[in-house]
Amino acid sequence: MGVHQYFKSLNDLEMLTRLPGKFKFQQHNVAAHSFKVTKIAQYLGTVEEHHGQHVDWKTLYEKALNHDYPEIFTGDIKTPVKYSSIELNNLFSKVEETMTVSFIEKEFPEEYKEIYRNRFKEGKDSSLEGQILSVADKIDLLYESYGEIQKGNPEPLFFEIYEEALGTIKRFDHLVSVQDFLDNILVEMTEEHTIPESELKNITTEILDSE
């Protein structure tokens, strides 16, 4: 037992399916999601830095790369379920935190335990890097749902996820990187000719126009 178990568990992240139990044209796993969130966070951080913000890149990369590792113990919980109430979300977070700390205490050398407790703790805080992580996580979720809608998946859940993700992103519109996303990238997304025009555009407009 030891760090070998940690390295071995990284393979298990590839087996954790995102949005389990629902028909999807394209399957996504937690390992790929972590990579995509890190790449999206890198772009958002670049925009922030270009506009004069100080970005702690080490912190940002560690937050983004490690943000879903605790799901190795719980699996992926569907977004509408996980965020249906503050109490339920806090409970999921507490379970993940407890199991992660237990794993670190059991498997990591003493001199690295505190480092990994910090790396695996909840990264979505009020710091610039924590806010970027929150947005990057929802952008990838937005694209996952967008891809299913684009392909004609009739499951209403994907419209719900799209709406929830975009609503969360909009709450961070004080960030210049989010304004860049809303004003440019999102416009490109909704203007693609392969997208069913009515419902998705209506949802997007309604969210962006809301206070």
VOKE-867056 format. One line per field, with one value per atom (N, C-alpha, C, O): residue number from 1; x, y negated, z. Coordinates in pm, whole numbers. Example, Ala and Ser with C-alpha at 12.3 -4.5 7.8 and 13.67 -1.06 7.14 Angstrom:
% residues 2
doba = c(1, 1, 1, 1, 2, 2, 2, 2)
x = c(1319, 1230, 1320, 1424, 1285, 1367, 1290, 1341)
y = c(569, 450, 330, 332, 225, 106, -3, -114)
z = c(780, 780, 780, 846, 708, 714, 787, 804)
% end
This chain:
% residues 211
doba = c(1, 1, 1, 1, 2, 2, 2, 2, 3, 3, 3, 3, 4, 4, 4, 4, 5, 5, 5, 5, 6, 6, 6, 6, 7, 7, 7, 7, 8, 8, 8, 8, 9, 9, 9, 9, 10, 10, 10, 10, 11, 11, 11, 11, 12, 12, 12, 12, 13, 13, 13, 13, 14, 14, 14, 14, 15, 15, 15, 15, 16, 16, 16, 16, 17, 17, 17, 17, 18, 18, 18, 18, 19, 19, 19, 19, 20, 20, 20, 20, 21, 21, 21, 21, 22, 22, 22, 22, 23, 23, 23, 23, 24, 24, 24, 24, 25, 25, 25, 25, 26, 26, 26, 26, 27, 27, 27, 27, 28, 28, 28, 28, 29, 29, 29, 29, 30, 30, 30, 30, 31, 31, 31, 31, 32, 32, 32, 32, 33, 33, 33, 33, 34, 34, 34, 34, 35, 35, 35, 35, 36, 36, 36, 36, 37, 37, 37, 37, 38, 38, 38, 38, 39, 39, 39, 39, 40, 40, 40, 40, 41, 41, 41, 41, 42, 42, 42, 42, 43, 43, 43, 43, 44, 44, 44, 44, 45, 45, 45, 45, 46, 46, 46, 46, 47, 47, 47, 47, 48, 48, 48, 48, 49, 49, 49, 49, 50, 50, 50, 50, 51, 51, 51, 51, 52, 52, 52, 52, 53, 53, 53, 53, 54, 54, 54, 54, 55, 55, 55, 55, 56, 56, 56, 56, 57, 57, 57, 57, 58, 58, 58, 58, 59, 59, 59, 59, 60, 60, 60, 60, 61, 61, 61, 61, 62, 62, 62, 62, 63, 63, 63, 63, 64, 64, 64, 64, 65, 65, 65, 65, 66, 66, 66, 66, 67, 67, 67, 67, 68, 68, 68, 68, 69, 69, 69, 69, 70, 70, 70, 70, 71, 71, 71, 71, 72, 72, 72, 72, 73, 73, 73, 73, 74, 74, 74, 74, 75, 75, 75, 75, 76, 76, 76, 76, 77, 77, 77, 77, 78, 78, 78, 78, 79, 79, 79, 79, 80, 80, 80, 80, 81, 81, 81, 81, 82, 82, 82, 82, 83, 83, 83, 83, 84, 84, 84, 84, 85, 85, 85, 85, 86, 86, 86, 86, 87, 87, 87, 87, 88, 88, 88, 88, 89, 89, 89, 89, 90, 90, 90, 90, 91, 91, 91, 91, 92, 92, 92, 92, 93, 93, 93, 93, 94, 94, 94, 94, 95, 95, 95, 95, 96, 96, 96, 96, 97, 97, 97, 97, 98, 98, 98, 98, 99, 99, 99, 99, 100, 100, 100, 100, 101, 101, 101, 101, 102, 102, 102, 102, 103, 103, 103, 103, 104, 104, 104, 104, 105, 105, 105, 105, 106, 106, 106, 106, 107, 107, 107, 107, 108, 108, 108, 108, 109, 109, 109, 109, 110, 110, 110, 110, 111, 111, 111, 111, 112, 112, 112, 112, 113, 113, 113, 113, 114, 114, 114, 114, 115, 115, 115, 115, 116, 116, 116, 116, 117, 117, 117, 117, 118, 118, 118, 118, 119, 119, 119, 119, 120, 120, 120, 120, 121, 121, 121, 121, 122, 122, 122, 122, 123, 123, 123, 123, 124, 124, 124, 124, 125, 125, 125, 125, 126, 126, 126, 126, 127, 127, 127, 127, 128, 128, 128, 128, 129, 129, 129, 129, 130, 130, 130, 130, 131, 131, 131, 131, 132, 132, 132, 132, 133, 133, 133, 133, 134, 134, 134, 134, 135, 135, 135, 135, 136, 136, 136, 136, 137, 137, 137, 137, 138, 138, 138, 138, 139, 139, 139, 139, 140, 140, 140, 140, 141, 141, 141, 141, 142, 142, 142, 142, 143, 143, 143, 143, 144, 144, 144, 144, 145, 145, 145, 145, 146, 146, 146, 146, 147, 147, 147, 147, 148, 148, 148, 148, 149, 149, 149, 149, 150, 150, 150, 150, 151, 151, 151, 151, 152, 152, 152, 152, 153, 153, 153, 153, 154, 154, 154, 154, 155, 155, 155, 155, 156, 156, 156, 156, 157, 157, 157, 157, 158, 158, 158, 158, 159, 159, 159, 159, 160, 160, 160, 160, 161, 161, 161, 161, 162, 162, 162, 162, 163, 163, 163, 163, 164, 164, 164, 164, 165, 165, 165, 165, 166, 166, 166, 166, 167, 167, 167, 167, 168, 168, 168, 168, 169, 169, 169, 169, 170, 170, 170, 170, 171, 171, 171, 171, 172, 172, 172, 172, 173, 173, 173, 173, 174, 174, 174, 174, 175, 175, 175, 175, 176, 176, 176, 176, 177, 177, 177, 177, 178, 178, 178, 178, 179, 179, 179, 179, 180, 180, 180, 180, 181, 181, 181, 181, 182, 182, 182, 182, 183, 183, 183, 183, 184, 184, 184, 184, 185, 185, 185, 185, 186, 186, 186, 186, 187, 187, 187, 187, 188, 188, 188, 188, 189, 189, 189, 189, 190, 190, 190, 190, 191, 191, 191, 191, 192, 192, 192, 192, 193, 193, 193, 193, 194, 194, 194, 194, 195, 195, 195, 195, 196, 196, 196, 196, 197, 197, 197, 197, 198, 198, 198, 198, 199, 199, 199, 199, 200, 200, 200, 200, 201, 201, 201, 201, 202, 202, 202, 202, 203, 203, 203, 203, 204, 204, 204, 204, 205, 205, 205, 205, 206, 206, 206, 206, 207, 207, 207, 207, 208, 208, 208, 208, 209, 209, 209, 209, 210, 210, 210, 210, 211, 211, 211, 211)
x = c(84, 0, 89, 202, 37, 114, 81, -31, 177, 156, 119, 51, 165, 124, -28, -79, -98, -245, -301, -403, -236, -277, -257, -347, -138, -111, -209, -260, -234, -327, -468, -540, -507, -642, -665, -779, -557, -572, -635, -708, -606, -671, -821, -901, -858, -1000, -1079, -1199, -1013, -1083, -1135, -1236, -1063, -1109, -1234, -1307, -1260, -1376, -1499, -1608, -1480, -1592, -1667, -1618, -1782, -1861, -1932, -1989, -1927, -2001, -2150, -2183, -2237, -2382, -2421, -2479, -2391, -2423, -2573, -2652, -2610, -2750, -2837, -2956, -2778, -2853, -2795, -2673, -2884, -2836, -2760, -2807, -2640, -2558, -2498, -2457, -2493, -2426, -2275, -2207, -2223, -2079, -2056, -2106, -1980, -1949, -1834, -1741, -1840, -1733, -1695, -1780, -1568, -1525, -1458, -1425, -1438, -1387, -1243, -1206, -1162, -1024, -1019, -945, -1097, -1100, -1157, -1110, -1259, -1318, -1215, -1208, -1134, -1031, -931, -889, -894, -802, -865, -801, -991, -1057, -1077, -1059, -1114, -1132, -1000, -998, -889, -758, -725, -673, -755, -729, -818, -772, -945, -1036, -991, -991, -952, -904, -778, -759, -695, -574, -611, -550, -712, -754, -814, -781, -902, -965, -859, -867, -761, -653, -571, -527, -550, -476, -549, -487, -680, -760, -750, -732, -763, -755, -618, -609, -514, -378, -355, -292, -407, -393, -458, -416, -563, -633, -588, -660, -469, -407, -423, -372, -492, -507, -384, -321, -351, -243, -300, -390, -249, -293, -183, -70, -217, -124, -140, -229, -53, -71, -54, -126, 39, 57, -73, -118, -131, -256, -368, -445, -377, -484, -474, -574, -355, -338, -367, -430, -323, -347, -495, -547, -564, -708, -781, -864, -749, -821, -793, -886, -668, -630, -684, -716, -693, -730, -876, -918, -954, -1082, -1182, -1266, -1175, -1272, -1209, -1274, -1085, -1025, -1109, -1119, -1169, -1249, -1364, -1418, -1403, -1510, -1468, -1552, -1339, -1292, -1360, -1370, -1405, -1467, -1620, -1684, -1679, -1825, -1887, -2008, -1807, -1863, -1915, -1913, -1962, -2016, -2164, -2241, -2203, -2343, -2403, -2345, -2519, -2582, -2599, -2641, -2565, -2571, -2706, -2707, -2820, -2947, -2971, -3034, -2920, -2936, -2843, -2885, -2718, -2615, -2646, -2616, -2707, -2732, -2879, -2922, -2957, -3099, -3125, -3230, -3031, -3042, -2903, -2811, -2889, -2760, -2719, -2602, -2817, -2788, -2733, -2637, -2796, -2752, -2613, -2529, -2589, -2458, -2351, -2241, -2382, -2287, -2259, -2146, -2362, -2345, -2252, -2161, -2275, -2187, -2043, -1949, -2026, -1892, -1824, -1705, -1902, -1846, -1802, -1696, -1882, -1846, -1718, -1628, -1710, -1590, -1467, -1361, -1483, -1371, -1323, -1202, -1415, -1379, -1306, -1205, -1357, -1296, -1161, -1069, -1147, -1021, -913, -801, -947, -851, -808, -691, -903, -871, -775, -682, -797, -709, -568, -470, -559, -427, -354, -235, -424, -361, -310, -209, -379, -342, -231, -145, -230, -146, -24, 74, -26, 82, 188, 155, 314, 421, 389, 327, 432, 399, 437, 363, 553, 603, 521, 538, 434, 355, 206, 128, 166, 22, -45, -151, 18, -42, -50, -148, 50, 50, -70, -139, -95, -204, -341, -442, -345, -471, -513, -631, -416, -444, -480, -569, -412, -439, -576, -640, -622, -748, -867, -980, -845, -959, -1040, -994, -1159, -1247, -1175, -1130, -1166, -1090, -1173, -1117, -1304, -1391, -1418, -1520, -1323, -1336, -1345, -1364, -1332, -1351, -1228, -1235, -1116, -996, -1020, -1111, -937, -950, -937, -1011, -841, -819, -939, -976, -998, -1116, -1236, -1314, -1251, -1361, -1341, -1436, -1218, -1188, -1221, -1279, -1185, -1218, -1369, -1416, -1446, -1592, -1646, -1733, -1595, -1642, -1597, -1677, -1470, -1417, -1492, -1520, -1524, -1598, -1735, -1779, -1803, -1935, -1928, -2020, -1821, -1807, -1795, -1857, -1715, -1705, -1839, -1876, -1910, -2043, -2139, -2221, -2128, -2211, -2185, -2278, -2058, -2023, -2065, -2102, -2061, -2109, -2258, -2301, -2336, -2480, -2509, -2598, -2435, -2449, -2425, -2497, -2323, -2293, -2408, -2436, -2473, -2586, -2707, -2775, -2732, -2841, -2814, -2904, -2690, -2649, -2673, -2710, -2651, -2667, -2812, -2843, -2902, -3043, -3088, -3192, -3012, -3054, -3183, -3184, -3291, -3420, -3435, -3536, -3336, -3346, -3352, -3258, -3459, -3472, -3362, -3334, -3300, -3196, -3086, -3032, -3052, -2941, -2975, -2887, -3103, -3144, -3138, -3101, -3175, -3167, -3022, -2994, -2931, -2790, -2734, -2660, -2770, -2726, -2769, -2690, -2895, -2950, -2881, -2847, -2860, -2795, -2651, -2605, -2579, -2439, -2424, -2340, -2505, -2496, -2536, -2474, -2638, -2678, -2566, -2546, -2493, -2381, -2269, -2211, -2237, -2132, -2165, -2078, -2290, -2332, -2314, -2290, -2324, -2307, -2164, -2137, -2073, -1934, -1901, -1785, -2003, -1979, -1903, -1879, -1865, -1774, -1631, -1546, -1603, -1472, -1465, -1559, -1356, -1343, -1338, -1383, -1285, -1280, -1420, -1445, -1510, -1648, -1720, -1797, -1695, -1751, -1704, -1781, -1577, -1522, -1595, -1628, -1620, -1690, -1832, -1876, -1904, -2044, -2057, -2149, -1967, -1978, -1926, -1967, -1836, -1771, -1791, -1849, -1744, -1745, -1887, -1921, -1969, -2107, -2185, -2270, -2156, -2223, -2188, -2276, -2061, -2020, -2095, -2141, -2107, -2174, -2318, -2360, -2392, -2536, -2565, -2678, -2465, -2487, -2445, -2456, -2396, -2360, -2486, -2591, -2473, -2590, -2645, -2759, -2567, -2613, -2699, -2756, -2711, -2787, -2934, -2965, -3026, -3168, -3188, -3155, -3241, -3239, -3325, -3282, -3443, -3541, -3510, -3478, -3517, -3515, -3384, -3384, -3272, -3142, -3117, -3069, -3147, -3125, -3218, -3180, -3341, -3435, -3386, -3393, -3337, -3284, -3166, -3157, -3076, -2956, -2992, -2942, -3081, -3123, -3192, -3168, -3276, -3350, -3255, -3273, -3154, -3058, -2974, -2952, -2925, -2838, -2913, -2853, -3041, -3120, -3172, -3220, -3164, -3214, -3121, -3002, -3178, -3099, -3021, -2949)
y = c(119, 0, -124, -120, -234, -357, -439, -431, -518, -605, -523, -572, -399, -309, -307, -307, -306, -303, -431, -428, -542, -670, -667, -703, -625, -618, -521, -549, -410, -311, -369, -338, -452, -508, -605, -629, -660, -753, -683, -746, -553, -477, -465, -463, -456, -442, -566, -557, -684, -806, -797, -857, -719, -700, -614, -617, -538, -449, -515, -460, -634, -705, -784, -886, -738, -800, -925, -924, -1029, -1149, -1128, -1064, -1181, -1167, -1020, -986, -935, -793, -769, -842, -665, -624, -693, -666, -783, -852, -821, -809, -807, -784, -906, -1019, -882, -989, -942, -827, -1032, -1000, -994, -916, -1075, -1076, -1059, -1137, -957, -932, -1021, -1048, -1067, -1147, -1084, -1028, -1093, -1040, -1149, -1255, -1121, -1222, -1262, -1378, -1167, -1199, -1300, -1398, -1276, -1367, -1503, -1607, -1500, -1625, -1710, -1831, -1648, -1721, -1786, -1900, -1714, -1769, -1889, -1993, -1874, -1983, -2106, -2219, -2084, -2197, -2271, -2394, -2198, -2261, -2346, -2456, -2295, -2371, -2496, -2602, -2482, -2597, -2700, -2820, -2654, -2744, -2818, -2935, -2751, -2814, -2932, -3038, -2912, -3021, -3136, -3252, -3104, -3208, -3286, -3409, -3215, -3281, -3371, -3478, -3327, -3408, -3539, -3644, -3532, -3653, -3747, -3867, -3690, -3773, -3840, -3959, -3765, -3819, -3928, -4030, -3906, -4005, -4138, -4244, -4130, -4252, -4302, -4376, -4260, -4321, -4248, -4296, -4135, -4060, -3974, -3924, -3957, -3866, -3725, -3703, -3633, -3494, -3408, -3407, -3338, -3241, -3111, -3031, -3092, -2980, -2845, -2750, -2835, -2707, -2669, -2555, -2765, -2739, -2704, -2611, -2779, -2754, -2615, -2543, -2577, -2444, -2333, -2233, -2350, -2246, -2235, -2124, -2348, -2346, -2276, -2188, -2315, -2261, -2113, -2034, -2075, -1936, -1839, -1725, -1884, -1795, -1808, -1736, -1897, -1936, -1821, -1825, -1722, -1612, -1480, -1376, -1483, -1357, -1287, -1165, -1361, -1294, -1210, -1126, -1233, -1151, -1005, -919, -979, -841, -758, -636, -825, -757, -757, -674, -849, -864, -848, -827, -857, -859, -998, -1088, -1015, -1144, -1150, -1060, -1257, -1278, -1376, -1481, -1341, -1429, -1569, -1587, -1669, -1809, -1849, -1907, -1820, -1863, -1802, -1865, -1681, -1615, -1679, -1714, -1693, -1741, -1881, -1914, -1964, -2103, -2131, -2246, -2026, -2045, -2114, -2177, -2102, -2174, -2198, -2121, -2304, -2335, -2224, -2187, -2170, -2066, -1941, -1881, -1902, -1782, -1801, -1712, -1918, -1947, -1945, -1892, -2003, -2002, -1861, -1829, -1777, -1638, -1563, -1493, -1577, -1514, -1561, -1481, -1692, -1749, -1694, -1665, -1679, -1628, -1483, -1444, -1403, -1262, -1253, -1176, -1330, -1329, -1373, -1313, -1478, -1529, -1425, -1404, -1363, -1264, -1145, -1100, -1094, -978, -1013, -930, -1134, -1177, -1190, -1143, -1253, -1269, -1132, -1111, -1041, -906, -837, -769, -854, -793, -850, -776, -982, -1047, -998, -967, -990, -945, -802, -766, -722, -582, -558, -472, -633, -598, -687, -643, -812, -904, -910, -899, -928, -947, -1068, -1164, -1064, -1169, -1308, -1404, -1319, -1450, -1514, -1633, -1435, -1489, -1497, -1544, -1452, -1445, -1583, -1600, -1680, -1814, -1876, -1944, -1853, -1904, -1849, -1924, -1719, -1658, -1686, -1685, -1711, -1755, -1889, -1912, -1977, -2106, -2092, -2162, -2002, -1986, -1926, -1958, -1839, -1770, -1835, -1787, -1942, -2008, -2086, -2108, -2127, -2203, -2328, -2411, -2341, -2452, -2570, -2674, -2558, -2666, -2763, -2756, -2854, -2953, -3092, -3107, -3195, -3333, -3393, -3504, -3322, -3372, -3375, -3310, -3452, -3458, -3318, -3281, -3241, -3107, -3016, -2934, -3031, -2952, -2988, -2901, -3116, -3158, -3109, -3066, -3116, -3064, -2915, -2869, -2839, -2697, -2676, -2591, -2753, -2740, -2760, -2685, -2860, -2890, -2783, -2736, -2743, -2643, -2511, -2446, -2472, -2349, -2354, -2257, -2469, -2483, -2499, -2458, -2557, -2567, -2429, -2401, -2342, -2206, -2133, -2061, -2152, -2091, -2147, -2074, -2276, -2340, -2275, -2246, -2251, -2190, -2044, -1995, -1973, -1836, -1830, -1749, -1916, -1918, -1972, -1922, -2074, -2132, -2027, -2021, -1942, -1838, -1739, -1694, -1705, -1613, -1679, -1616, -1805, -1878, -1893, -1878, -1922, -1938, -1810, -1814, -1696, -1568, -1519, -1415, -1595, -1559, -1470, -1404, -1464, -1383, -1442, -1558, -1365, -1420, -1428, -1479, -1381, -1378, -1522, -1598, -1559, -1696, -1733, -1852, -1633, -1660, -1749, -1833, -1732, -1808, -1955, -2041, -1985, -2125, -2181, -2297, -2101, -2145, -2173, -2273, -2085, -2103, -2226, -2304, -2243, -2361, -2488, -2580, -2492, -2609, -2635, -2749, -2529, -2545, -2590, -2678, -2531, -2566, -2711, -2784, -2752, -2889, -2990, -3096, -2956, -3044, -3065, -3176, -2958, -2970, -3053, -3138, -3030, -3107, -3256, -3339, -3290, -3430, -3497, -3618, -3422, -3481, -3530, -3602, -3490, -3535, -3640, -3656, -3711, -3804, -3930, -4017, -3939, -4046, -4017, -4106, -3892, -3856, -3889, -3860, -3950, -3988, -3864, -3868, -3754, -3630, -3575, -3514, -3595, -3549, -3640, -3592, -3769, -3859, -3821, -3824, -3785, -3740, -3614, -3600, -3522, -3399, -3429, -3380, -3511, -3541, -3622, -3599, -3716, -3807, -3747, -3788, -3651, -3599, -3449, -3406, -3370, -3224, -3170, -3088, -3215, -3167, -3206, -3130, -3324, -3367, -3273, -3234, -3237, -3141, -3009, -2950, -2964, -2836, -2839, -2748, -2940, -2942, -2976, -2958, -3025, -3058, -2947, -2962, -2836, -2723, -2672, -2657, -2646, -2610, -2472, -2441, -2390, -2254, -2250, -2146, -2364, -2367, -2394, -2484, -2319, -2353, -2496, -2525, -2583, -2726, -2766, -2847, -2713, -2771, -2755, -2852, -2631, -2612, -2653, -2723, -2611, -2642, -2791, -2846, -2859, -3004, -3076, -3176, -3027, -3090, -3080, -3177, -2961, -2941, -3033, -3098, -3039, -3123, -3269, -3337, -3319, -3460, -3491, -3595, -3400, -3421, -3432, -3518, -3345, -3348, -3474, -3538, -3511, -3627, -3756, -3853, -3760, -3881, -3893, -4000, -3785, -3788, -3869, -3881, -3925, -4005, -3915, -3965)
z = c(0, 0, 0, 48, -53, -57, -180, -232, -227, -342, -466, -556, -469, -579, -593, -705, -482, -486, -547, -617, -520, -579, -730, -806, -773, -917, -984, -1093, -919, -974, -985, -1080, -890, -890, -1006, -1044, -1062, -1174, -1294, -1370, -1310, -1416, -1390, -1484, -1263, -1229, -1268, -1295, -1271, -1311, -1454, -1489, -1537, -1676, -1683, -1783, -1577, -1577, -1513, -1517, -1455, -1393, -1499, -1547, -1535, -1641, -1589, -1481, -1668, -1636, -1668, -1768, -1584, -1602, -1623, -1726, -1528, -1544, -1549, -1489, -1621, -1623, -1726, -1733, -1806, -1909, -2047, -2063, -2147, -2283, -2331, -2319, -2385, -2440, -2572, -2585, -2668, -2794, -2774, -2841, -2683, -2657, -2507, -2426, -2472, -2332, -2286, -2362, -2162, -2103, -1969, -1899, -1935, -1806, -1724, -1776, -1596, -1503, -1535, -1519, -1581, -1615, -1730, -1724, -1834, -1949, -1908, -1953, -1822, -1774, -1701, -1722, -1615, -1541, -1636, -1614, -1740, -1840, -1911, -1928, -1953, -2026, -1939, -1984, -1814, -1721, -1703, -1696, -1696, -1681, -1804, -1790, -1922, -2045, -2053, -2093, -2014, -2015, -1913, -1941, -1793, -1689, -1736, -1703, -1811, -1864, -1954, -1946, -2041, -2129, -2049, -2073, -1955, -1873, -1795, -1785, -1740, -1668, -1759, -1717, -1881, -1979, -2007, -2014, -2022, -2046, -1925, -1941, -1805, -1685, -1674, -1644, -1697, -1688, -1792, -1764, -1913, -2021, -1984, -2029, -1900, -1859, -1721, -1655, -1679, -1562, -1431, -1329, -1428, -1304, -1278, -1372, -1150, -1115, -1098, -1017, -1175, -1169, -1107, -1156, -1002, -942, -1021, -993, -1119, -1212, -1143, -1176, -1050, -979, -908, -917, -837, -766, -863, -839, -972, -1068, -1129, -1137, -1172, -1232, -1131, -1166, -1008, -908, -876, -862, -865, -839, -953, -930, -1077, -1193, -1213, -1235, -1205, -1233, -1128, -1160, -1004, -894, -849, -759, -911, -851, -838, -749, -923, -915, -872, -883, -823, -779, -671, -674, -575, -473, -527, -456, -653, -711, -728, -756, -712, -717, -607, -618, -502, -388, -395, -331, -470, -471, -609, -619, -716, -850, -883, -799, -1006, -1050, -1015, -1049, -947, -911, -1010, -1036, -1067, -1166, -1110, -996, -1193, -1150, -1091, -982, -1155, -1094, -957, -871, -934, -803, -701, -591, -738, -647, -595, -481, -682, -645, -617, -618, -591, -567, -434, -416, -340, -213, -157, -184, -80, -19, 77, 83, 151, 249, 181, 229, 69, -2, -61, -54, -119, -176, -68, -89, 47, 158, 207, 246, 205, 248, 153, 198, 22, -76, -56, -58, -36, -19, 106, 105, 213, 338, 324, 374, 256, 234, 152, 186, 44, -40, 39, 28, 119, 197, 298, 312, 367, 469, 407, 461, 295, 231, 170, 170, 118, 60, 166, 147, 277, 387, 440, 468, 453, 500, 405, 449, 274, 174, 184, 179, 198, 209, 333, 326, 445, 570, 558, 619, 481, 470, 369, 391, 257, 144, 123, 62, 171, 139, 249, 368, 211, 311, 398, 352, 522, 619, 570, 591, 504, 463, 350, 322, 284, 173, 203, 120, 319, 349, 347, 287, 412, 418, 278, 247, 196, 59, -17, -87, -5, -80, -18, -88, 113, 172, 112, 86, 90, 29, -118, -167, -188, -331, -359, -459, -270, -293, -225, -239, -152, -87, -190, -302, -153, -243, -292, -213, -425, -483, -525, -561, -521, -568, -454, -386, -435, -329, -390, -510, -306, -352, -419, -472, -417, -486, -636, -687, -707, -853, -912, -1002, -861, -914, -884, -968, -766, -731, -817, -855, -848, -934, -1077, -1142, -1124, -1259, -1266, -1365, -1162, -1159, -1167, -1242, -1089, -1091, -1232, -1277, -1300, -1436, -1534, -1615, -1528, -1621, -1608, -1709, -1485, -1461, -1529, -1591, -1518, -1577, -1729, -1800, -1780, -1926, -1988, -2091, -1926, -1981, -1971, -2062, -1860, -1847, -1951, -2007, -1978, -2081, -2217, -2292, -2247, -2376, -2384, -2491, -2272, -2274, -2306, -2388, -2242, -2268, -2407, -2477, -2447, -2582, -2690, -2790, -2668, -2766, -2783, -2894, -2671, -2679, -2747, -2828, -2715, -2780, -2929, -3011, -2963, -3102, -3182, -3299, -3116, -3184, -3185, -3243, -3121, -3124, -3012, -3023, -2902, -2787, -2729, -2689, -2725, -2680, -2528, -2480, -2452, -2307, -2251, -2270, -2182, -2127, -2028, -2008, -1967, -1869, -1925, -1853, -2053, -2109, -2125, -2115, -2149, -2148, -2008, -1989, -1908, -1768, -1728, -1662, -1770, -1737, -1807, -1748, -1933, -2008, -1936, -1919, -1894, -1828, -1694, -1663, -1615, -1485, -1502, -1429, -1597, -1618, -1663, -1611, -1760, -1810, -1702, -1690, -1624, -1515, -1415, -1366, -1383, -1290, -1350, -1282, -1476, -1543, -1539, -1510, -1566, -1569, -1434, -1428, -1325, -1192, -1168, -1072, -1255, -1245, -1352, -1390, -1400, -1511, -1470, -1553, -1342, -1301, -1346, -1346, -1386, -1439, -1587, -1662, -1629, -1770, -1859, -1973, -1807, -1886, -1911, -2015, -1816, -1834, -1934, -2017, -1927, -2026, -2166, -2262, -2177, -2306, -2353, -2471, -2260, -2297, -2343, -2447, -2266, -2298, -2427, -2506, -2447, -2562, -2692, -2800, -2682, -2803, -2822, -2922, -2728, -2746, -2746, -2831, -2654, -2647, -2772, -2819, -2825, -2948, -3062, -3140, -3073, -3176, -3159, -3257, -3034, -3007, -3056, -3128, -3019, -3049, -3194, -3241, -3266, -3406, -3502, -3624, -3447, -3533, -3604, -3542, -3731, -3812, -3779, -3814, -3712, -3680, -3555, -3521, -3485, -3361, -3391, -3469, -3329, -3339, -3287, -3172, -3371, -3340, -3222, -3140, -3211, -3120, -2973, -2905, -2922, -2778, -2714, -2612, -2771, -2712, -2712, -2612, -2823, -2829, -2734, -2673, -2721, -2629, -2485, -2410, -2448, -2313, -2288, -2184, -2385, -2371, -2354, -2265, -2441, -2433, -2302, -2241, -2259, -2134, -2014, -1928, -2010, -1899, -1903, -1799, -2020, -2032, -2005, -1958, -2034, -2013, -1871, -1831, -1793, -1656, -1568, -1595, -1462, -1369, -1273, -1187)
% end
